[in-house]
Amino acid sequence: MTTGSGGILPEGKSGGDVLYYLLAAMSGVLAGWLDIKVGDLLLTAMVVLAANMVLGFLSPRRPWRWVVLVGVFVPVVEWLAYFFLSEKPERAQIYESFLAFVPGIAGAFGGAMGRGVVDNLFAGK
């Protein structure tokens, strides 16, 4: 059995992802803020899905990092709002903010695979 260099997910360049990390952190903070202000888990899930899909498409190498980075900021922002702001989310709202990882997985890996499809369709011969 041999291993080929081609896989399901395309390989990208090794450096230059600092901008994407900042975009992921800002997207996670935005999703957490929306979860506090609006209180709708579906809207939060859609923001996390869209952010991870864009990040997975822009930087498809190791898409799990976008899931972790965007998803971790939603409960962190909830926790910070609970302790430092006048906004006091309920305990259930804080626990349900951990569900942001589920649409994040679909978005990041879907975006990475979509990038692979686009790269294969428009590859030069």
N, C-alpha and C positions, 0 to 999 in steps of 0.2 A: 504494500500500500504506500503510495507516494502522496506527498502533500504538494499541492500546486500553490503558486503565489497568488492566484486570484481567489477571492472569497466572496461571500455574500455582500459584505460591506466594503466599500472602496477604501484604499489607504490614502491618506492625505499627507500634507507636509507636517513635519514634526514640531515646528514652532509657530509662533504668531497667533496663539489663541487667547491672548490677554484680553483683547476686545470682546471676544465671545464670552469669556468668564465674567467680565463686567456686565455684559448684556444679560447673562443668566442671573446674576445677583440682583440686578435692577428688576428683572421680570418677576423673580421670586418675591421681592419686597412689594412690588405692585400687586401681585396676586394676594399676598397676605393683607395688605391694606384694604383691598376690595372686599376680602372676606370679613374684615372687621366692620367696615363702613356699611356694606350692603347686607351682609349676613346670608348671602345665597351661595351655597356650596356649588351649585351648577355653574354659576358665573365664574367662580374661582377655578373650577375644573376646566372650563373652556379657555381661560387665560393661560393656565398652566399647559394645557394641550397645545395651544397655538404657539406659545413661547418655545416649548420643547421641539415642536415640529420645525419651526424656523431655525433653531440652533442645530438640530439634527441634520437639516438640509445644508446649512452653511458650513458646518464642521462635522462630517459624518464619522470621523475616526473616534472610536470609543464613545458611543452616544449615551452610555449609562451615566457619564459624568454630568450631563445636563439634567438628567432625572434627579440625581442627588442634589445638585446645586440649586436648581429651581425649587424642588420639592422641600428642601430643608428650611428654606426661608419662610414658608407659609406658617408652620408652627412656631418658628422663632419670633416672627413679627407678632403673632397672637400672644405669645408669652410676654414679650416686651410691652405690648399694649396693656396686658393685664396688670403688670407690676408698675408701670411708669405713667400711664395715661389715665384719663378719666373714663375711657372706654373699657368696660368690663365685660368681655365676652363670657358666655356661660361655659361651664366645664365641658359640656357636650360639644360645643363649637370648637373648643381647643382640640379635643380628641378627634373630631371629624376632619380637622385640617390636615391630619396625617394621611387622609385619603387622596390628597393631591398627588401622591406618588403614582397612583394607578393611571390617570390620564397622561401623566408625564412619561410613563413607560411607552404607552402607545404612540405618543407624539414624537418622542426622540427617535425611537427605532423606525417608525414610519417615515419620518423625514430623512433619516439616513438611507433607508432603502429606496426612497423616492429619488434621492440624489444619485444613487447607483443606477437607477433606471434611466434618469436623464443623461448621465454620463455615457451609458451604453448606447442610447438612441442617437446621440449627437457626437459620437466619437469619430475622429478623423480616420480615414482609411490609409 
